Amino acid sequence: EEEAALRAVFPRDPALFAEFFPEQRRFRLCGRVLRIAEHHGSRLGPAGAVWEAALSLCRFLGEQNLELAGRRVLELGAGTGIVGIFAAMLGAEVTLTDRPAALPQLRENVRRNFPGGAGGPRVRALSWGRDQRHFPPKFHLILGSDIVYDPRAFAPLLGTLRHLVAPPAQALLSARLRGGDAGTSHFFCQMLPPFFRVQLLRREPENDIEIY
């Protein structure tokens, strides 16, 4: 009877509690350890998880020995913030951006990896197509991982990139190929080229991820 009473009170699906009791994960990337909390649940959706495209972009940053010390970096659609946090560990001055609902998770992960605050990324809200005017195009590098998947967001994302990526700034975007000819490949091969010089830097066939 006691067990039946508990079942009546507590839902069977533990994922319902995931936003309140996040999964704590440790990632070792290029000799650095990152501590990331993932808030799996309906409130954050895809922003609550670390995706393979983010890990691929972190490895690319580490392997290329890019000179990031003192460089101003902004991450779009940061989600858990793992890419921007990794860039900050490499010495960059990082601003993590996402929609407002994702900001508490970003701040939490910044605290986990920069407990004293020094060198840690800033966290700000940025909704594509609307808020970019609040961000002067002063950044050296724009980062994004797995943010090119919903065709409805392609136009606002393009507008945001056109504002932020002012010469000599560059962008590094990693994405899993989704949606066929009208999906990810359409954004990189059709929408970006009229405004940017687009170069495929790495293809990972085993997981359908490309870095531009």
N, C-alpha and C positions, 0 to 999 in steps of 0.2 A: 504494500500500500504506500509506503514511504517513497519507493522508487517511482511509482506511478504518479504520485503527487509532484515529485521533482520534474518528471517529464512534462507535466502539464504546465509548469511554470517556465521551464527553460526550453528554448527552441532546440530542435534536433540539429539544425545546421549551424555549426560553429562559425561559419563565415559571416553570420549575422552580427557577431561580436568583433569582426576583424578590424573595423575602423577604430574601435576603442582599445583593442589589445593587438597592436600590429605585430607582424612577423619581423623579427630582428635578424638581419643577415650581415655577414662579413664577406667582403670581396677583396681578394689580393690581386692587384693590377700593377704590373711593372714595378714590383717591389714595394708597393704602398698598400696599406690596409684601409679599406673604407667600411664604415659602419653605417648601415642603411636600414631604416624602418620602412616597411611597406604596409600601407593601410589599404588592404584589399576590401573593397565594399562598393556599394552602389554610388556613394556620394562622390568619390573620386574617379571611379571607372578606370580607364587605362592609365591615368596619372598616378595610381596607387602602387604600381609595380615597376620593377626594373626589367626592361626588355633587352633582348639580345643585341639590338642595334645600338643601345647605349653602351654596352660593354665593348662592342666592336669599335665604337668611336673613342672610348677611353684607351683601348689598346693602341689604336692608331696614333692618338696624341702622344702616348708614351714612347712608342717605337720610332716615331719620326724625329724625336729629339727637337721639337719645335721650341724656339726661344720664347717662352711665355712669361718669364719674369718681368713684372712691371707692365705687362700688356693688359689693356682693358678688354674684357671678354664679357659677352652677354649670351646667356642660354635662353632660347625660346622654348616654351612648353616643357619646362624643366622636370615636371613630375616629381620624382624622388630627389632630383638634384644631383644624381651621381656623376654626371658628366662635368657639370660646372664645379662640383666639389673637387673632383680629380684635377681639373684645370687649376683650381686655387692651390692645391697641393704642389703643383708644378710652378707656383709663383705668380700666377695671373691675378689681376684685380677683377673679381668676378661679380656679375649681377645675375641672379637667378630670377627668371620671370615665369609666370603661369597665371591662369585665371585665379580669382580670389580664393576659391574653395581649396586650392592646392597649397596655399601659402603656409598654413600651420605645419603641414608635413615637411615642407622645405626648410622652415626654421628649425624644426626638430632635428633634421638630419645635419644641418649646419652645426648645431650645438653638439651633436654626437661626434663630429669630426674636428671641430675647432672649439673645444670646451672653454678655452679662455677668451674666445672671440677674436684674437689677433689673427689676421690673414684670412678670416672666413668671408665667404661671399655675402653680399647684400641680397635681400629678397624683396621683390616688388611685383605688383600686379601688372599684367600686360595682356589685354584681350586684343587679338590680331584685328587689324583693320580699323581699330578705334583709338587705342591708347598710345600708339607709337609716337604721336606728336609730343608726348610727355618725356620722350627719350631722345635728346639731341644725338645726331649721328656722330658720336665721338669715339665709338668702339673700334678696336683693331680687328676683333674676330667675333663673329656670330656663330654660335653652335646650336645644333638641333638634332635630336635623335628620335626616330619614329614619330615625327610630327606630320609626315606627308602620307596620310592614309584615308582621309575623308574628303572626297571631292568638293563638298560644300564649303570646306575651309580653305581650299586652294587659293581663291581670289584674295581673301583677307590676308592670308599668309604671304602671298606675293607682294601685296601692298606694304606689309610690314617690312619685308626684306628690302624692297626698293627704298624705303625710308632709311633703314638702319645701315645697309651695306653701301656706304658712300666711300669712293676711292680715297685712300688706298686700302680700305677695309676689305676683309674677305669673309666668306662663310664656309663652314664645314658642316655638311648635313649627311647623316646616315639614315638609311631606311630599309625596311624589309619590303620587297616588291609585292604589292597588293593591287587588286582591282583590274588586272589586265591592261589593255590599251588605254582605258579611260581612267586608270588609277595612278599609282606612284610614277610609273614611267612617263605618263603624259605630263605630269608636273615638271619633271626634270628635263625631258626632251622637247617639250612643246612650249610650256609656259615660261620657263626661266630664260631660254636662249635669246629672246628679243631684248632682254634687259641686262643679262650677265653673260660672261664667258664661263661656260659650264664644262667641267672636266671630271670624268670618272677617275677617281684616285685608287679605289680598291673595290674588287668584287669578291664576295664570299659565296660561291655557288652552293656550298653545303647548307647554308641557311637563308639563301636568297636575299642577302643584305648587300647593299651598295653604299659606298661613301663618295660624295661629290665635294 
